[in-house]
Amino acid sequence: MKKILIIVLALFTVLLSSCEKNKIDYSPPIIEDNLDNITNNENNNLKDEETNIIKDERIILIEEFLDKIYQEQVKQIHFNTFSNINKSYSLLYFIDVEELNIDSKLVDAKYKDTRPGITRDKIEWIVIHDTGNNKVGATGLNHSNYIQNSNPGVSWHYTVDEEYIYQHIPDNEVAYHAGDGLRPTGTKWYSSKYNKTNYGGGNLNGIGIETCVYNGIDYLETIVTTAKLAAKLLYQYNLPIESLKKHYDFSGKNCPQVLINSYYFQEFRNLTSYYLEAYKLFKDVDVEYICDENIKQYITEDGIIKSNLLKSKIIEYKIRITYKDVEYIYEYQTIIN
């Protein structure tokens, strides 16, 4: 169902008297389409064609974004794990920006085989992997302990599981994760191991993220957290969504195997792009997803459906946007398949 728009103009007279004081200078590093032109001062107001109401240009763009992420039907997602257990999930796009809790567990600089200490001035890629470790308990912390204590000669920057993010190598240092040596971006090379022609830059200019796949993991929770981290890094380093890559792209290895074998990498890229766009649009904006109490217990803050009790149900939810002391409330219906 198309959204129903309700606008609540709170403290209207206060806003009129204080508009100069409340100006916001918003200049994100990159914004897709026409977002570059937003400065968010009092002159950036447009008339909504449907309601004939004057709105801030940022609100117009946020409404377009909400239309983009809206799902008339929420389809099931099927993942094939390393233990050949099929897992199915459903995900509502409850997209928001939050501060990520990243636990810094850096590899000691003395382990040169694992942390070579090569600094780089340019980051060009965010490279997604999975650990390939299906053992029960092969969590992010266990992989963190492994890379910190055993000097394995391979390395990556972050490990993500269903609960935590761990960082092992600083972003501005090279890690050995992409299988392409220290070849610069664009350098053509052939991998006889995987019988594939590749291009370099994965190790030299990429940030490597390992996703955990242990038996029993909430894999969709892991993937959503990974999308948030990838979007944060893309935004931080002024990179477009096209800079999100697979390990496969640099060496030919079938990695991240679960996302590739489940034909889900493009959907993961889309999810990451939504979080990336949210970083740009939701600056100085409060966003709240509101569900009825009888279904709230079955949906996480990220929109992951946790119960089959909602299957084949029509659910209603609201999105409350607060910007410059004005509330905009949007109502939606969707079907959970």
C-alpha positions in Angstrom: 0.0 0.0 0.0 1.3 3.4 -0.9 2.2 5.5 2.1 -0.2 7.9 3.8 1.4 11.2 4.7 0.6 13.0 7.9 2.5 16.2 8.7 2.7 17.5 12.2 3.9 21.1 12.4 5.1 21.4 15.9 6.0 24.7 17.4 5.3 26.5 14.2 5.4 30.0 15.6 8.7 29.2 17.4 10.2 28.0 14.1 9.1 31.2 12.3 10.8 33.3 14.9 14.0 31.3 15.0 14.5 30.1 11.5 17.8 32.1 11.2 19.1 30.6 14.4 18.2 27.0 13.3 19.9 27.0 9.9 21.9 23.9 9.2 24.8 23.8 6.9 24.8 20.3 5.4 27.5 19.4 2.9 28.1 15.6 2.7 31.1 14.5 0.7 29.2 12.7 -2.0 25.5 12.4 -2.7 23.9 10.5 -5.6 21.7 12.1 -8.1 20.6 15.7 -7.1 21.7 15.4 -3.4 24.8 17.4 -4.0 22.9 20.6 -4.3 21.3 20.5 -0.8 22.5 23.2 1.6 19.4 22.9 3.8 18.9 26.6 4.5 15.5 28.3 4.5 15.6 28.7 0.8 15.6 25.0 0.1 11.8 24.6 0.1 9.7 23.0 -2.6 6.0 22.6 -3.1 4.8 19.0 -2.9 2.7 18.3 -6.1 0.3 16.0 -4.3 -0.4 17.9 -1.1 0.4 21.5 -2.4 2.4 22.0 0.9 5.7 23.7 1.0 8.4 21.3 2.2 12.1 21.4 2.9 14.0 19.9 -0.1 15.7 17.3 2.2 12.2 16.0 3.2 11.3 15.6 -0.4 14.4 13.5 -0.9 13.8 11.5 2.2 10.3 10.8 1.0 11.7 9.6 -2.3 14.1 7.4 -0.4 11.3 5.9 1.8 9.4 5.1 -1.4 12.5 3.4 -2.8 12.9 1.1 0.2 9.2 0.3 0.7 8.2 -3.3 0.1 4.7 -4.2 -0.8 5.6 -7.8 -0.1 8.5 -9.1 2.1 9.9 -12.2 0.4 11.8 -14.9 2.2 15.6 -15.0 1.8 17.2 -18.4 1.5 20.9 -19.0 2.5 22.9 -22.1 1.9 25.5 -22.4 4.7 28.7 -24.5 4.7 27.0 -27.3 6.6 24.4 -27.5 3.8 21.7 -26.4 6.1 19.2 -24.1 4.3 18.2 -21.1 6.4 15.3 -18.8 5.5 14.7 -15.3 6.8 12.6 -12.3 6.1 13.7 -8.6 6.2 11.8 -5.4 6.3 14.0 -2.4 5.3 14.1 -0.5 8.6 17.0 1.6 7.4 18.6 4.0 9.9 22.0 5.3 10.8 23.5 4.4 14.2 26.9 4.5 15.8 28.5 1.2 15.3 30.3 -0.4 18.3 33.6 -1.6 16.9 35.9 -3.5 19.3 39.5 -2.7 18.5 41.7 -5.8 18.7 44.7 -4.8 16.6 47.3 -7.3 15.7 50.7 -6.5 17.3 53.0 -4.7 14.9 55.7 -7.2 15.7 53.8 -9.9 13.6 55.1 -8.6 10.2 53.8 -11.6 8.3 50.2 -10.8 9.3 50.4 -7.0 9.8 53.1 -5.8 7.4 52.7 -2.2 8.4 52.5 -0.9 4.9 50.5 2.3 4.9 48.5 3.5 2.0 47.2 7.0 1.1 44.3 5.8 -0.9 41.4 3.4 -0.1 39.4 2.3 -3.2 37.5 -0.9 -2.3 35.5 -2.5 0.5 36.1 -6.3 0.0 33.6 -8.8 1.4 34.6 -12.3 2.5 33.3 -15.1 4.7 35.4 -17.1 7.0 34.6 -20.5 5.5 34.6 -21.8 9.1 31.4 -23.7 9.9 32.5 -25.0 13.2 30.2 -24.4 16.2 31.6 -21.4 18.2 33.7 -20.0 15.3 32.6 -16.5 16.3 34.1 -13.2 15.6 36.0 -13.2 18.9 37.5 -16.6 18.1 38.7 -15.4 14.7 40.0 -12.2 16.4 42.0 -14.3 18.9 43.4 -16.5 16.0 44.7 -13.5 14.0 46.1 -11.8 17.1 47.9 -14.7 18.6 49.1 -17.1 15.8 50.7 -14.8 13.2 49.0 -16.7 10.4 50.4 -14.7 7.5 47.0 -13.7 6.3 45.0 -10.9 7.6 41.9 -8.7 7.2 40.6 -5.5 8.7 37.3 -6.5 10.4 35.4 -9.6 11.5 31.6 -9.5 11.9 29.3 -11.9 13.6 25.7 -11.7 14.7 26.6 -9.5 17.8 30.0 -7.9 17.4 32.4 -6.1 15.0 36.2 -6.6 15.7 38.9 -4.6 14.0 42.4 -6.2 13.5 44.3 -3.9 11.1 44.0 -0.1 10.9 42.1 1.1 7.8 45.2 2.9 6.4 47.4 -0.3 6.5 47.6 -3.1 4.0 46.2 -6.5 5.0 46.6 -9.8 3.1 43.0 -10.8 2.3 42.2 -10.5 -1.4 44.7 -13.0 -2.8 46.2 -10.5 -5.4 49.5 -9.7 -3.7 50.5 -6.1 -3.8 49.3 -5.4 -7.4 48.0 -1.9 -7.8 44.4 -1.2 -8.8 43.9 -2.0 -12.5 46.9 -4.3 -12.9 45.8 -7.3 -14.9 46.9 -10.8 -13.8 45.9 -14.4 -14.2 45.3 -16.9 -11.4 46.1 -20.4 -12.5 44.6 -21.7 -9.2 41.2 -20.4 -10.0 41.6 -20.1 -13.8 40.5 -16.5 -13.9 41.8 -13.2 -15.1 41.7 -10.6 -12.4 42.7 -7.0 -11.6 44.7 -5.9 -8.6 44.1 -3.5 -5.8 42.3 -5.7 -3.3 45.1 -6.0 -0.9 46.9 -2.7 -1.7 43.8 -0.5 -1.7 41.0 -2.5 -0.1 39.5 -2.9 3.3 38.7 -6.6 4.0 35.7 -7.6 6.0 35.2 -11.2 7.1 31.7 -12.4 7.9 31.2 -15.4 10.2 29.3 -18.4 9.0 29.5 -20.8 12.0 26.9 -23.4 12.5 24.0 -21.8 14.5 24.8 -18.2 13.6 22.0 -15.7 12.9 23.4 -15.2 9.4 21.0 -12.4 8.4 21.8 -10.4 11.5 25.4 -10.8 10.5 24.8 -9.6 7.0 22.8 -6.6 8.1 25.6 -5.6 10.4 28.1 -6.1 7.6 26.1 -3.9 5.3 26.0 -1.1 8.0 29.8 -1.4 8.4 30.4 -1.4 4.6 28.2 1.6 4.2 30.0 3.5 7.0 33.3 2.8 5.4 32.1 3.8 1.9 30.7 7.0 3.3 33.8 7.7 5.4 36.2 7.3 2.5 34.0 9.0 -0.1 33.4 5.9 -2.2 30.5 5.0 -4.4 28.5 1.7 -4.0 30.5 0.4 -7.0 33.5 0.2 -4.7 31.8 -2.7 -2.8 33.5 -5.9 -4.0 33.7 -9.6 -3.4 37.0 -11.4 -2.7 36.2 -13.3 -5.9 36.6 -10.1 -7.9 40.3 -9.9 -7.1 41.4 -13.5 -7.2 38.7 -15.8 -8.6 38.1 -17.5 -5.2 34.5 -18.4 -4.5 34.3 -16.0 -1.6 32.1 -14.9 0.1 30.8 -18.3 -0.6 27.4 -18.2 1.1 26.4 -14.9 -0.5 27.6 -16.1 -3.9 26.0 -19.6 -3.7 22.8 -18.2 -2.4 22.6 -15.6 -5.3 22.3 -12.9 -2.7 25.3 -10.6 -3.3 23.4 -8.2 -5.4 20.7 -7.9 -2.8 23.5 -7.4 -0.2 24.9 -4.6 -2.4 21.4 -3.0 -2.6 21.0 -3.2 1.2 24.4 -1.6 1.7 23.5 1.1 -0.8 20.4 1.9 1.3 22.5 2.4 4.4 24.9 4.5 2.4 22.1 6.7 1.2 20.8 7.0 4.8 24.2 8.3 5.9 23.8 11.1 3.5 20.1 11.9 4.0 19.6 11.3 7.7 22.2 13.7 9.0 20.6 15.8 11.7 17.4 13.8 11.2 15.7 11.5 13.8 14.1 8.4 12.3 11.8 6.0 14.2 10.1 2.8 12.9 6.9 2.2 14.8 5.1 -1.2 15.0 2.0 -2.2 16.9 2.8 -3.9 20.2 1.3 -7.2 19.1 3.9 -7.5 16.3 6.8 -5.5 17.7 8.1 -8.5 19.6 8.6 -10.4 16.4 10.6 -7.7 14.5 14.1 -6.5 15.4 15.0 -2.8 15.2 16.7 -3.6 11.8 13.5 -5.1 10.4 14.4 -8.8 10.7 11.3 -11.0 11.1 11.9 -13.3 14.0 8.8 -15.5 13.9 6.8 -17.5 11.4 3.7 -16.3 13.2 3.8 -13.2 10.9 4.0 -15.3 7.7 1.2 -14.5 5.3 0.1 -11.6 7.5 -0.5 -8.0 6.5 1.3 -5.8 9.0 1.1 -2.1 9.5 3.9 0.2 10.6 4.8 3.9 10.7 8.0 5.8 10.0 8.4 9.1 12.0 10.9 11.6 10.6 11.8 14.6 12.7 13.8 17.4 11.1 14.1 21.0 12.2 11.6 20.4 15.0 8.9 19.2 12.5 7.5 15.7 12.5 6.5 13.8 9.4 4.7 10.5 9.9 4.3 8.0 7.1 2.0 4.9 7.3 2.6 1.7 5.5 1.2 -1.8 5.0 3.1 -4.8 3.8 2.6 -8.6 3.4 5.1 -11.0 5.0 5.5 -14.0 2.7 
